[in-house]
Amino acid sequence: MTEVAPFSKCHSVKVAGDLYCVSCGAVLVCRGMLAKEGRTVELNDIYDSNRNRTGGLHRRGTPWNPGEYGLVVCVWVYDGKGNYLLTRRAKEKSFAGTWENSGGAAQAGEESLQAIRRELFEETGIRAEAEEFELIDQEQKENTFYDHYCLSRDISVDRIVLLPGETDDVKWADSGEIHRMIEEKQICHAISQQFIKLEPVLRAKQKME
C-alpha cells in the first residue's frame, strides 16, 4: 500500500477571535488539532442541515448550537469468511472495555474518506486506499451525520497495531458472537444498533468474497 495522503488542506480560520491554521500553523498540531494553553483541542468542521460546510469550526467536547452538525465515519472490516474486526475501548475512554468497529469524528479539513482512512489506521494500523472502502449507509441523528463504510481485509490480529489510550485489544468475531456480545452488553448500544441495521448488507459482502 502507498502512504496515506495528507489529510487536510492548509487554510487559516478564526476560532473565538484567534487565527489558526487547521493543518500546519505554528500553534496548530496537524490533522485538525490546535494547541493552546499547553493542551491539544480537536477541531471539527460545522455543517448545515443539508450537509454543506458552513466555514465554521467546532471544538470537540463542547455543545453543538442549533442548526450545527458534525460528521462521524465508521467502518466494518470483514474477512470474507464471516468475521468482523472488533477493537476494545481502552480504560481511558468513555464506554471503557466495550467492543466496537473502527471510526470517529472527521477532523477539520477532512473529507469523509480521508477521515475513515485515518481513523482505521490510527486504531488498527491498517492502511487502505480510498477506493477500497465501500459506502453502505448514511444517516443523520441529532447533530451528527454518519457515514458507514465496509472494507474487505483478511489480516491476522497479530499484525494489528493498537493505539494506546484508544484501544487495548482486538479480535475477529462472527455474527453469532457479535449478537451474544450485544446481549451481554459487551458492545455499546449505538454500535449494536449500527450492526443490527447493517448486518444484511455485511452478510452479503461476506458471501461475495
Secondary structure, 3 states (H helix, E strand, C coil): CCCCCCCCCCCEEEECCEEEECCCCCCEECCCEEEECCEEEEEEEEECCCCCEEEEEEECCCCCCCCCEEEEEEEEEECCCCEEEEEEECCCCCCCCCEECEEEECCCCCCHHHHHHHHHHHHHCCCCCHHHCEEEEEEEECCEEEEEEEEECCCCHHHCCCCCCCEEEEEEEEHHHHHHHHHCCCECHHHHHHHHHHHHHHHHHHHHC
